[in-house]
Each structure stands twice: as C-alpha cells, then as structure tokens.
C-alpha cells in the first residue's frame, strides 16, 4: 500500500512537470487507437471469428436472378424454391426463408416494430444449431400445417421478455395474431444481406400475413434459401444444375415472367455471401487507418525526441551513477508502457461506445456488426499494439542520446546533449510528415466533397411540413369495411388542428421496400422496369412536382380506363412527345399519358431513382395505405403513440406502421453519406492537427539543439530578423519538396483512375488546392513559433553561460 502511494505520488509529480507532453500523447494515441481498434473489430467479426453454425464451410446460399436488358437483378420466387426442394440431384437438404410483412409486438406497451422471419421447418437443422431453450421447428410446422408457433432470437428474448426462463409455452402477439413460443435461438445469428436476424422472431414458412409461398407469383429480393450439397456434387456442377432447374421451375410457376426476363439461380459459398463486397471497404478502412496511425506515430516520435532533450540531465546522472543502457531502456520502456497502456484503455472505452454507431451506420455495408465486442482477440491486439508502440518510443528516446559523448560532456562542463539528429534526418522527418498529410488531405477532401454533394443533393420535391403515415388495415377481413375505415381516418386527420390537407397513395414517396414491375408501350414492347404508384388527385401537387400536361382530376379517380402520369425518366424512353401516347402494365390494359412530372431524386439512394408510373385511384381495400399530411408551418408535429390512441377510438383493429416527416424519411436514406462526410472531415482535422504538432515538435527539437549556434551567429552580427528568415527558408525546402511529391503521387493516382472504368469519380480541384494551401500556411506558422521563441530567449546570453 505504501509502495503504491509512493508510486502515485511520483506519477503525480512527474505529470505536473510535463502536463503538455502527457496530455498530448494520451489524447492523440487514444483517438488514433480508437480508430485502429474499431477497424480491427470490424475485421475480426468479418474474417477472424468463426460463423456460429456447424460445418459452416459446407453451407451454400441460394437466390434467384432476373436478367433484364443485360442488367442482373436479384429476385426469387417461393414457388420456384419449393419446386427446387423436390429435386434430388443438387442438395442433400434445402431450407427456405424470407421476410415480407411488417410486424409490431403488441404485448409490449411501446408496440415496437420487430423483424419477423419466415422459415421452412428444416432451416435450423440445415444450420446445425441447438436451441438455448425449447425446440426449433419440426414436422408440426411443415408447410401447409399453418401452425402458430414462434421462435425467439436470443436478443428478442432478452430485450422484450426479460430473458424469462419459463417463456416456452407462453404466447406472443404479432399484429393481430397470437403465436405460441416454442424455442429460443443462440445469440448472434447471421444471414447474408440481413442486419436484423439477431433480433428477429421466427415463424413457420406459411404464416405470413400477406405472402403465401404456394401461390406467390412475384419475385422478391428478401426470399432466400440455404442448403448443403449432396456428396460428390461440386459447387461448379451445383451452380450449373441450379440455373437449369430454377429456369424450369420458373416456366412452370411464372410462365408470363419467363417471356420478359431471363431467369436463373445463383449459388454462393455461405461465408463469401456473408462478406459480400465488404472486403474492398475493409481494405480501404485498414489502409486509411494505417496511414493515419503512421502519421500519429511519426508526430509523437518527434515529441519523444523533444522529451529526450529535456531529460538529458536525468539520463546523465543515471550514467554517472553506473546505470547501464539496458537498465535505462527498461526504465523508459516501463514508463512508456504505462503511458501508452493508459491511452489504450481510453481507446478501448471509446471503441466500445462507438460500436452502436458503427452498427447503425454500417449495417448495410458490413457483415455481422451486431457481434462487435471487446472480446479476447481485441484485448490481445490492444496489448500487442501497446507493447510495440512502447518499444518504438523507448528506442527513439534512447537512440537520441549517445552515452560516451554525454558522459564526456558531463565531465568537461556539466553541459551537453549527447547525440543529435543530423539536419538531413530532421528535414526528412518533417518532409515525411508533410507527405503523409498531403496524401491524407487529398483523399479525405475528395471523400468529404463527394459525400456532401450526394447528401445535399436536391430531391426536386417540396417536402417541408409534409408527414407520411402508413396505416395497417390487415386485421379487418372485409374490404368494404377497410375502405370505410380509411375514409374515416382521412376525415379524422383533416379535422386535426394545424392540418392543411390529406392525400393518399399506395406507397410512401421514399419507399421502404422498392418494388418494380414491367412497363410496356402501346406496341407491347417492354420499355422499362418501373415503380407503379396509385394515388389520389392531390398527391403530386402536394409534393410540388412540376408538370407538362395536366395533373389528375377528381373525375379521373372513377374512370374505368384511367389516364396516367409518368416521370421524365420514363418519358425519355418514348419516341417524341410522350403525352398522348399509351402505356401498359403487366395486365396489358392501355392507359393514356396525360402528364409528365419532374423526377424525384433520392440523395444517398440513387437506386431508387427509377422510371415511375402514377395511376389515379381511391383506396380499394389493400392491407396497408399511405396518407400524406400537409401541416401548417407552426405545427408541432405528430406523436405516434398519441395518434395510435386516436385511431383505436375509431377502431381497435387499426395499426400505424409508420409515422414520420417526409424530411426525416429523406434524411434517413442519406445518413451514410453524411457519416462519410463527418468521418472524412474528422480524419482531415485530426491528421492536420497531428502533422502540425509533429512539425512543431521536430522544429522545437532542432532549434533547441542549435541554440548555441544561433548565439554565435548573433554575436557575429547577424540580426534576429535575418536568422528567422534563413531558418524558415531552410525549412521551406523539405516542406515544398514533400508537398510537391505528395501532389505528384495524387495526380498520378487520379490520372491512372481515369483509365479504369470502376475507379471513375468526380474531382473537386478547388477544394483540393485550397486544402493543400491551408496545410502549407499552417505548417509555416507552426515552424515560425519555435524559432521565434528561441530567438526571443536571447541565445547570446545562453552562449555566455556556456
């Protein structure tokens, strides 16, 4: 206890003598290492941690594909997969799963949205999983039995049911139906292209509210299968047979679509499917963080040199009393290990806080982010990084001092600093720091501008004071009753204080699920795959869309043969003026085009920017309907819980699936771009601060070592102004060389990218040049300060004392 007290007292005394050094090193390393640890954690879950399934290397991922005009689109039909299950020459076992309808957990007062997955009874058997509690699906839940069973994911069990150990046999209400809980899955389940599996509730394959697997005639991107190959069947042979059998199944189950699309199947190794395209992104993250870490270590290494100069007297006394170089290295290494260990602990703390943000922002780009944690791999990596950095810093600190020269100087006059870095090495370190800074700023400035430009791109509609509300009428079986209730809901909203108008449509302007279908011209030629929306006469004017021709009228809603409006993207696919021509959907009923509206852009999700066909129509009794509500400027907005309570008074079977402002809806789809912009800006700022601190530290070291030389030159008649100018001019050479070299490398990479189709990106030259100019200006300023300080402390007086 006494020893610990002495240690803490000594540490406090040492910190008081060098606050700036300790704070700079700790904070700089904590920020840098938090980025390093975050990227390592992503790499760990994607490539190092094994998948939580038995014999995962034998699992294969199956999905359907549609080739339309040489563009491959992912889409699978449940009937085709059911047909494939009956084949005996590819898979020893094949399991089907999908998600379709939206579900709310009505047992909870908050009525949270929960992801619900539908699966064939053999899915967990194919995955070779064992339940934490209860059992998985078996023959009781076979397709066609309509068995109301439910399996909770581990996280759903923890979050919504407080990990109740007696949960088996109890019921759970999803929307208006109740299911009996039969089991709980292990934690951290993962499936390709899904980020919500670990929180999902599982139902039998035939228990969805909308999609009947035996009769579904469409193709969905959320319909998948998993299988294990038969003995002797190679992946190449299985892939060939899969394509043939999926096409044969499509001809049997969806013959009309086979005429429009080239249908096939895709087989992927499960692990490769899990990683997807994340490998390129992870390589970019590792490269960027490695560069930033190298810059930080070079800059902090310069601080170590400055610290070595400040500790010359202490080291000299240690040598004088017989300390060996090995003993000194141990002392320095112990000190640096504690300091960097403290920074690593702070970094681990920051990393743990960042996991939720990483999961939220990267869920669509990176796999298995829900498994991020401070696990054994992470802790071992943190210890290794701490020891390596402590060793490097200790070596730098001891290398800067020459034992024999220091002792001779000490014996001669009590003065001296031992070995100094040569001017060439010092200038080289300054240039190297500036070179890395130039490369980082060039890359980050381009990412920053590209992300900002995409995030701030105009959507070309008026979204201010508009709200979207999706109402679920699925619990009401009678269509006429649904229509009457929809009318009552609309009237109730119109009567609300602050509501200007209410319009309805079959979908929100920003679609939660993007469904497209074939569109034909009047000759029957398939001209596009487009988005079809049915709406009333007030919808398009409410969004402030510009139109050629006319908007819908109230009378259009009642017509048997409806006029239609298309967007400019679709209009461009017609010969001549599209207005007056006819267009058809899959039912091949001709509809006259009466207007062409401006395109809607979707910043952050350009894939939504499709050809669009708008059809006039009232609500006809579908399961869900979308209402767009225009409110006054001073309206406080809507609260979903309060609005739900109001709807319950109209009918307790009603439900709200979504209620948010249109602005918020658009902001959600551009969040990744905004995060990229913040990240690029943060990296730019951190790298700028670090390189400036490093340059300042190196120049401080250089001028302190040359203090007596400056005193001699002043004593011989040189002015302070002349010395200041000469020192700055001398430093300008390595800086200008590094900046020019860095710009040359960047220009070469940019030039090479112009020859690669996949590398094409927009260039922002004004921002690039401005950022480099700003870097050089700040570099000159931080170079000026230490030289000016030394000259102001009167080097001649220091020379006289010597």
Secondary structure by P-SEA (a helix, b strand, c coil): caaaaaaaaaaaaaaaacaaaaaaaaaaaaaaaaaaaaaaaaaaaaccccccccccccbbbbbbbbbcccbbbbbbbaaaaaaaaaccccccbbbbbbbcbbbbccccccbbbbbbbbbccccccccccccccccccccccccccccbbbbbcaaaaaaccccccccccbbbbcccbbbbbccccccccccccccccccbbbbccccccccccccccccccccbbbbbbcccccaaaaaaaaaaaaaaaaaaccaaaaaccccccccccaaaaaaccaaaaaaaaaaaaaaaaaaaaaaaaaaaaaaaaaaaaaaaaaaaacccaaaaaaaaaaaaaaaaaaaaaaaaaaaaaaaaaaaaaccccccccccccccaaaaaaaaaaaaaaaaaaaaaaaaaccaaaaaaaaacccccccccccaaaaaaaaaaaaaaaaaaaaaaaaaaaaaaaaaacccccccccbbbbbbbccccccaaaaaaaaaaaaaaaaacccccccccccccccccbbbbbbbbccccccccbbbbbbbccccccccccccccccccccccccccccccccaaaaaacccccccccccccccbbbbbcbbbbbbbbccccccccbbbbbbbccccccbbbbbbbbccccccccaaaaaaaaaaacccccccccccaaaaaaaaaaaaaaaaaaaaaaaaaaaaaaaaaaaaaaaaaaaaaaaaaaaaaaacccaaaaaaaaaaaaaaaaaaaaaaaaaaaaaaaaaaaaccccbbbbbaaaaaaaaaaaaaaaaaaaaaaaaaaaaacaaaaaaac
